Amino acid sequence: YWRALSFEPVETVLGTSEISLGSRLHSSDEIEDGVNPYWVWGGNAGRVYFALSWCGGWRAQLKPVGGEPAALGCQIFLPPEETQLTLRPRESITGPVLHVFLTRETHERESRAAWMRERAALGRILYGGPDAWYPFTYNNWYTTRFDVTEAFLQRQLDALDPFGFDVFIVDAGWYAAVGQWDPDPAKYSPGAFERILTAIREKGIMTGIWSCPQFVKADADALPPEADQPPFYRKFIDAYLLDYAGMDFTRHLLDHVQALRDRYGAGWWKYDQDFFVPQTRHGVAKNVVALQDALLAVRRTHPDLYMENCQSGGRMINEFTVLMTQNQWIRDGGGTGPVHARSNLSEALGALEFMPPWTVNRWTNNPDRNDPKDDEFTKRYCRSAMAGTWGLVADLPKITDRQRAVIVREAGHYRRLNALKTDCRYDVLRAERTAKAAGMIYYDAAGRRAGVLLLRWMARDAFTFPVQMDGMAPNAIYRLEDVDLGEIREIPGNVLCREGLEIAFHTQRQSALVFVESVGQ
């Protein structure tokens, strides 16, 4: 299983003791040692994958069941504090759904790929929505925080062209007040916000926008009837939480999203912040159901809308959000530099063990605040966010020509790597404390192409890193290209499968990207 927000994997041998998993209030909250609502059990006979579709708090108790072969006993439930549920006569409620996938495949890569593909197919049936996508995305948040002004957006518009972004997202702070979703007149002249977004779309870039429609700004002594009781105030956004179960929240959310699309041309909608609180007027479980119903209504009403579920504010990664939305901002992290590059990769690697790669989003933050002449680090920082989907947070005009050239080149590598991700056949080289390097090996379904993405991890000096590549076809001949060293060579598939590939890290090398492609038999 995987710890919430850090995505640190935890492996344990199921002995005689019971294992307790869970999360408080939100499905993936790190409070009280919370975990993500996914776990895998298996051995020599195969694997069983568990995924809980529920946005609220939950508990699971796992224990061995005696006898041969070994068996697993599971009890998955909502504790009383996570429900606070009272039903009226003839009233019903739809609760959590547990998805269970069984496979006799014991190879981690192949069994996980089968699980991922089955879930993707199920998501299309249950929810629909746009196809999987790996956009190169822009967001302003870690550069401006709430201070996203007309002047700032105009500067980004003027500097966009060389980067080749697919999506441009305006994050929190653009509005007059939460619940009053008009451009802030103190930051934007009349029509300026809409004009800039239109100009971005005219460049062929999708525009997106952040909001938190579950909150409303109000005076404490004059709360609207839709506010929850007892009141919950979030100082960060200066607003009060709504009572989903006590209002027509589905209609409220549909109207809100439609307005974002009509007024601002939003093709991408990002949401986060608190959704549930311990004390609430109608009980936590009813609020969870009301929120899920509303999100599902948005999904079905807007089948072409890209939806982004954001952590850490939302703390709500679960099978409902993973299958229904297209993108998960898996964790906040406003820093930059080597520490953030490491957290980028380690969190993505953990998430990719149970989330499809098109849902796992990481960011390169403010590269201009690092040494603009250190091309090796600029490459490493870009690649640290490429394991799933990648985005850039920056004041674009501050990026030097030299840095921009590296970023644009890496964007090309990112797109090339993305072609190998959708089949979900990949090996995770975990970011462990003893690892010299960490990263991913991606294979296409037929084993004809592969990509190796590595970051230097614990090693300080020069070293050679062996990469096992048993996902290739033994009877093929492969062309290997190390894009950093400019080395191109051919190697038989049986040698690649049996002996693997050795990737050399000289003293200054901080990352590696190698593409492998069949050139015949």
C-alpha positions in Angstrom: 0.0 0.0 0.0 1.0 3.7 -0.3 1.1 6.5 2.2 -1.1 9.5 1.5 0.5 12.5 -0.2 4.0 11.1 0.1 3.1 8.0 -2.0 5.8 6.1 -0.1 5.3 2.4 -0.8 4.9 0.1 2.1 5.5 -3.7 1.7 4.8 -6.2 4.4 4.6 -9.9 4.8 1.2 -10.8 6.1 2.0 -12.8 9.2 -0.2 -13.5 12.1 -1.0 -9.9 12.9 -3.8 -7.7 11.5 -3.0 -4.7 9.3 -5.1 -1.6 9.5 -5.4 0.9 6.7 -7.4 4.1 6.3 -7.8 7.8 5.9 -9.7 10.4 7.9 -12.5 12.5 6.3 -10.9 12.6 2.9 -9.9 9.5 1.0 -6.2 10.3 1.0 -5.3 12.3 4.0 -1.9 11.9 5.7 -3.4 12.8 9.1 -3.2 9.9 11.5 -0.9 8.0 9.1 -3.4 7.9 6.4 -2.9 5.9 3.2 -4.3 6.0 -0.3 -7.3 3.6 -0.8 -5.4 1.1 -2.8 -3.6 -2.1 -1.8 -2.2 -5.2 -3.5 -2.0 -8.7 -2.1 -0.2 -11.5 -3.8 2.5 -14.2 -4.0 3.5 -17.1 -6.2 -0.1 -17.8 -7.4 -1.0 -14.3 -8.6 -2.2 -11.0 -7.4 -5.3 -9.3 -6.1 -5.7 -5.5 -6.5 -8.1 -3.5 -4.4 -9.3 0.0 -5.2 -11.9 1.9 -3.2 -14.2 4.3 -5.0 -15.2 6.7 -2.2 -14.1 10.3 -1.6 -14.6 10.3 2.2 -12.8 8.6 5.1 -12.6 4.8 5.3 -11.0 1.9 7.1 -9.8 -1.5 6.0 -8.6 -4.4 8.3 -6.6 -7.1 6.6 -5.7 -10.3 8.3 -4.5 -13.8 7.4 -6.9 -16.6 7.2 -5.5 -20.0 8.3 -5.0 -22.9 6.0 -3.2 -23.7 2.8 -2.9 -22.0 0.4 -2.6 -18.7 2.4 -5.8 -16.6 2.3 -6.5 -13.0 3.0 -9.4 -11.7 5.1 -10.6 -8.2 4.3 -13.0 -6.0 6.2 -13.6 -2.6 4.6 -16.0 -0.2 6.4 -16.9 3.4 7.3 -16.3 4.1 11.0 -19.2 6.0 12.7 -17.2 9.2 12.7 -16.9 9.0 8.9 -20.7 8.6 8.4 -22.8 10.4 11.0 -25.6 8.8 9.1 -29.3 9.0 10.0 -31.8 7.8 7.4 -35.4 8.7 7.3 -38.0 6.0 6.7 -37.7 4.7 3.1 -34.6 6.9 2.6 -31.6 5.1 1.0 -28.0 6.1 0.3 -25.4 4.7 -2.1 -22.2 4.0 -0.3 -18.6 3.1 -1.3 -17.8 0.7 -4.1 -14.8 -1.6 -3.8 -13.2 -2.7 -7.1 -11.3 -6.0 -6.9 -9.1 -7.3 -9.8 -7.5 -10.7 -9.8 -4.8 -12.0 -12.0 -2.7 -15.1 -12.1 0.2 -13.1 -13.6 3.0 -12.8 -11.1 5.2 -10.4 -13.0 4.7 -7.0 -11.4 4.9 -5.1 -14.7 2.5 -7.4 -16.6 -0.1 -7.8 -13.8 -0.1 -4.1 -13.0 -0.5 -3.3 -16.8 -3.5 -5.6 -17.0 -5.0 -3.9 -13.9 -4.5 -0.4 -15.3 -6.0 -1.3 -18.7 -9.0 -3.0 -17.1 -9.6 0.1 -15.0 -9.2 2.5 -17.9 -11.9 0.5 -19.8 -14.2 0.5 -16.8 -13.7 4.3 -16.4 -14.8 4.8 -20.1 -17.9 2.7 -19.4 -18.9 4.3 -16.1 -17.9 7.9 -16.7 -16.8 8.6 -20.3 -14.8 11.8 -20.6 -11.9 12.7 -22.9 -9.3 10.2 -23.9 -6.0 9.8 -21.9 -3.7 12.7 -22.7 -0.2 13.8 -21.7 -0.3 17.6 -22.2 2.6 19.9 -21.6 0.9 22.3 -19.2 1.5 25.8 -17.8 0.3 27.0 -14.4 1.1 30.2 -12.5 0.5 29.2 -8.9 3.9 28.7 -7.4 5.1 31.9 -9.2 2.3 34.3 -8.2 0.2 32.6 -5.6 -2.9 34.7 -5.4 -1.3 37.7 -7.1 -2.1 36.7 -10.7 -2.7 40.0 -12.4 -3.5 41.3 -15.9 0.1 42.5 -16.3 1.4 39.1 -15.3 -0.9 37.2 -17.7 -0.1 39.6 -20.5 3.6 38.9 -20.0 3.0 35.1 -20.2 0.9 35.6 -23.4 3.7 37.5 -25.0 6.3 34.9 -24.1 4.3 31.7 -24.9 5.2 30.8 -28.4 8.6 29.0 -28.1 7.5 26.6 -25.4 4.7 24.7 -27.2 2.3 24.4 -24.3 -0.9 22.3 -24.8 -2.8 23.8 -21.8 -2.6 27.1 -20.0 -4.2 27.1 -16.5 -5.0 30.2 -14.4 -4.9 29.2 -10.8 -6.4 30.8 -7.7 -6.6 34.5 -7.2 -8.1 35.7 -10.6 -11.6 36.3 -9.1 -13.2 39.0 -7.1 -14.2 36.7 -4.3 -14.9 33.0 -3.8 -18.4 32.5 -4.9 -18.3 35.6 -7.0 -16.5 34.3 -10.0 -15.8 37.5 -11.9 -12.3 38.8 -12.6 -11.0 40.9 -9.8 -11.5 44.5 -10.8 -8.5 45.4 -8.7 -6.3 43.2 -10.9 -8.0 43.3 -14.4 -9.4 46.1 -16.5 -12.8 45.4 -18.0 -12.7 42.6 -20.5 -8.9 42.0 -20.1 -9.1 38.6 -18.4 -11.4 37.2 -21.2 -9.3 38.9 -23.9 -6.1 37.3 -22.7 -7.7 33.8 -22.5 -9.1 34.2 -26.0 -5.7 35.2 -27.3 -4.1 32.1 -25.7 -6.7 29.8 -27.4 -6.1 31.5 -30.7 -2.5 30.1 -30.4 -4.0 26.6 -30.3 -3.6 26.2 -26.5 -6.4 25.0 -24.3 -7.2 27.3 -21.4 -8.1 26.1 -17.9 -9.2 27.7 -14.7 -9.2 27.0 -11.0 -12.2 27.3 -8.7 -13.5 26.0 -5.4 -17.3 26.1 -5.8 -17.9 24.3 -2.6 -17.1 27.5 -0.7 -18.7 31.0 -0.6 -17.4 34.2 0.8 -19.8 35.7 3.4 -19.8 37.7 6.6 -19.7 35.5 9.7 -22.9 37.1 11.1 -24.8 36.9 7.8 -24.1 33.4 6.4 -26.4 32.3 3.5 -28.7 29.4 4.1 -26.6 27.2 1.9 -23.6 27.4 4.3 -23.0 24.3 6.4 -23.6 24.3 10.1 -21.7 24.5 12.3 -19.9 27.0 10.0 -16.5 26.0 8.6 -14.3 28.9 7.6 -11.1 28.5 5.5 -8.9 31.5 6.0 -6.7 30.6 3.1 -9.5 31.4 0.6 -11.6 33.6 3.0 -14.8 31.6 2.5 -17.2 29.2 4.2 -18.0 25.7 3.2 -21.4 24.9 1.7 -23.9 22.2 2.9 -24.0 19.9 -0.1 -26.7 17.6 1.3 -28.9 20.5 2.3 -29.0 22.2 -1.1 -29.2 21.2 -4.7 -25.4 21.1 -5.0 -25.6 19.2 -8.3 -27.4 22.2 -9.9 -25.1 24.6 -8.2 -22.0 22.8 -9.6 -23.4 22.4 -13.1 -24.3 26.1 -13.3 -20.8 27.0 -12.0 -18.9 24.9 -14.5 -21.2 26.0 -17.4 -20.4 29.6 -16.5 -16.6 28.9 -16.5 -17.0 27.4 -20.0 -19.3 30.1 -21.4 -17.6 33.1 -19.9 -14.0 32.1 -20.0 -13.8 29.3 -22.6 -12.5 26.8 -20.0 -11.7 23.4 -21.6 -9.9 22.4 -18.3 -11.3 22.8 -14.8 -9.1 22.4 -11.7 -10.6 22.1 -8.2 -9.4 21.6 -4.7 -9.6 22.8 -1.0 -11.4 21.1 1.8 -14.5 19.1 1.0 -15.5 17.6 4.3 -15.3 18.5 8.0 -15.8 16.5 11.2 -19.0 18.2 12.2 -21.6 19.0 9.6 -25.4 19.5 9.5 -26.4 16.4 7.5 -23.6 14.0 8.3 -20.4 13.3 6.5 -21.6 10.4 4.4 -24.5 12.3 2.8 -22.1 15.1 1.9 -19.7 12.6 0.3 -22.5 11.2 -1.8 -23.8 14.7 -2.7 -20.4 15.8 -3.9 -19.8 12.6 -5.9 -23.2 12.9 -7.5 -22.5 16.5 -8.5 -19.1 15.7 -9.9 -20.5 12.9 -11.9 -23.2 15.2 -13.3 -20.5 17.6 -14.5 -18.6 14.7 -16.1 -21.7 13.5 -18.0 -22.9 17.0 -19.0 -19.4 18.0 -20.2 -17.9 14.8 -21.8 -15.1 16.9 -23.4 -14.1 18.8 -20.3 -10.7 17.9 -18.8 -11.0 17.8 -15.0 -8.1 18.1 -12.6 -8.4 16.8 -9.0 -5.8 18.7 -7.0 -3.8 17.6 -3.9 -2.7 18.5 -1.2 -5.7 20.7 -0.7 -8.3 18.2 -1.9 -6.7 15.1 -0.3 -9.1 13.1 -2.4 -7.3 10.5 -4.6 -9.5 7.4 -4.9 -10.9 5.2 -7.7 -13.8 7.6 -8.3 -11.6 10.6 -8.9 -8.9 8.6 -10.7 -11.3 7.1 -13.2 -13.6 10.1 -13.6 -11.1 12.9 -13.9 -8.2 13.1 -16.3 -5.5 14.6 -14.2 -4.3 14.4 -10.5 -2.1 17.2 -9.1 -0.7 14.6 -6.7 0.9 16.9 -4.2 1.6 20.5 -3.4 5.2 21.5 -3.4 6.1 25.1 -4.0 9.9 24.8 -3.8 12.4 24.6 -6.6 15.8 23.2 -7.1 17.3 19.8 -6.2 15.1 19.0 -3.2 11.9 19.6 -5.3 13.3 17.6 -8.2 13.8 14.6 -5.8 10.3 14.9 -4.4 8.9 15.2 -7.9 10.3 11.9 -8.9 9.8 9.9 -5.7 6.2 10.9 -5.3 5.4 10.1 -9.0 7.1 6.7 -8.8 5.0 5.7 -5.8 1.8 7.0 -7.5 2.5 5.2 -10.7 2.4 1.9 -8.9 -1.4 2.3 -8.6 -2.4 5.2 -10.8 -2.3 5.3 -14.6 0.5 7.6 -15.9 -1.8 10.0 -17.6 -3.3 10.9 -14.2 0.0 11.6 -12.4 1.0 15.2 -12.7 4.3 16.9 -11.5 5.8 20.4 -12.0 9.0 22.1 -12.8 8.8 25.2 -10.6 10.4 28.6 -11.4 13.5 27.3 -13.2 14.8 30.9 -13.5 15.5 30.8 -9.7 18.1 28.1 -10.3 21.5 28.5 -12.0 20.6 29.3 -15.6 23.9 28.0 -16.8 23.6 24.6 -15.3 22.2 22.7 -18.2 22.6 19.4 -16.5 20.4 20.4 -13.6 17.8 22.1 -15.9 17.5 18.8 -17.7 17.2 16.8 -14.5 14.6 19.1 -13.1 12.5 18.9 -16.2 12.8 15.1 -16.3 12.0 14.8 -12.6 8.4 15.7 -13.6 8.1 13.6 -16.7 7.2 10.2 -15.2 3.5 10.9 -15.7 2.4 14.3 -17.1 4.5 17.4 -16.9 3.9 21.0 -16.4 5.9 24.2 -16.0 5.2 26.9 -13.4 7.1 30.1 -14.1 7.2 33.8 -15.1 8.1 32.9 -18.6 10.0 36.1 -19.6 12.4 35.5 -16.7 13.6 32.3 -18.2 16.9 32.9 -20.1 17.3 31.9 -23.7 19.7 29.2 -22.6 17.3 27.7 -20.1 14.4 28.0 -22.5 16.4 26.1 -25.2 16.9 23.2 -22.7 13.2 23.2 -21.6 12.0 23.2 -25.2 14.3 20.4 -26.1 13.1 18.4 -23.1 9.5 19.0 -24.1 10.3 17.2 -27.3 11.8 14.3 -25.4 8.7 14.3 -23.1 6.4 13.9 -26.1 8.5 11.1 -27.5 8.4 9.3 -24.1 4.6 9.8 -23.8 4.0 7.6 -26.8 5.2 4.7 -24.6 3.1 5.3 -21.6 -0.5 4.5 -22.5 0.0 0.7 -22.6 0.9 0.9 -18.9 3.7 -1.6 -19.3 6.4 -0.1 -17.2 8.9 -1.0 -14.5 9.3 1.3 -11.5 12.9 1.7 -10.3 12.1 3.0 -6.8 13.8 6.0 -5.3 15.3 3.9 -2.4 18.0 5.1 0.0 20.6 2.8 -1.4 19.7 3.3 -5.1 22.4 5.0 -7.3 19.6 6.0 -9.8 15.8 5.9 -9.9 13.2 6.2 -12.6 11.1 4.3 -15.1 11.4 1.8 -18.0 8.4 2.1 -20.4 7.5 -0.5 -23.0 4.9 -0.5 -25.7 2.5 -3.4 -25.8 4.4 -5.4 -28.4 7.8 -4.9 -26.8 9.1 -3.2 -30.0 9.9 0.1 -28.4 11.0 1.3 -24.9 12.2 4.4 -23.0 14.4 4.6 -20.0 14.1 7.7 -17.8 16.6 7.9 -14.9 17.7 10.5 -12.4 20.9 10.3 -10.3 19.8 9.4 -6.8 22.3 8.5 -4.1 25.5 8.1 -6.1 28.0 11.0 -6.0 30.7 9.8 -8.3 30.8 8.3 -11.8 28.9 4.9 -12.0 27.3 2.5 -14.5 23.7 1.7 -13.8 22.4 -1.7 -15.0 18.8 -1.7 -16.4 17.0 -5.0 -16.8 14.9 -4.9 -20.0 13.1 -8.3 -20.2 10.0 -6.6 -21.7 11.6 -6.6 -25.1 11.1 -9.1 -27.9 14.1 -11.6 -27.9 14.0 -12.1 -31.7 14.3 -8.5 -32.6 17.2 -6.1 -33.3 17.1 -2.9 -31.4 18.5 0.6 -32.0 19.5 2.3 -28.8 19.8 6.1 -28.6 21.2 7.9 -25.5 19.9 11.4 -26.2 22.4 13.1 -23.9 25.6 11.4 -25.0 24.5 11.2 -28.7 25.4 7.5 -28.7 23.5 5.2 -31.1 24.1 1.5 -31.3 22.3 -1.7 -32.1 21.9 -4.7 -29.9 20.0 -8.1 -30.3 16.8 -8.5 -28.3 17.9 -11.7 -26.6 21.0 -9.9 -25.3 18.9 -7.0 -24.1 16.5 -9.3 -22.3 19.2 -11.5 -20.8 21.9 -9.0 -19.9 20.0 -5.7 -19.9 21.5 -2.3 -20.6 24.2 -0.5 -18.8 23.8 3.3 -18.7 26.9 5.3 -17.8 26.8 8.3 -15.5 29.9 10.4 -15.7 30.7 12.6 -12.7 28.6 15.6 -13.8 25.7 13.6 -15.4 22.5 14.1 -13.4 19.9 12.2 -15.5 19.6 9.9 -18.5 17.1 9.3 -21.2 17.5 6.4 -23.6 15.1 5.3 -26.3 15.0 1.8 -27.7 13.3 0.9 -31.0 13.1 -2.3 -33.1 14.8 -2.0 -36.5 14.2 -5.6 -37.7 14.6 -9.2 -36.8 
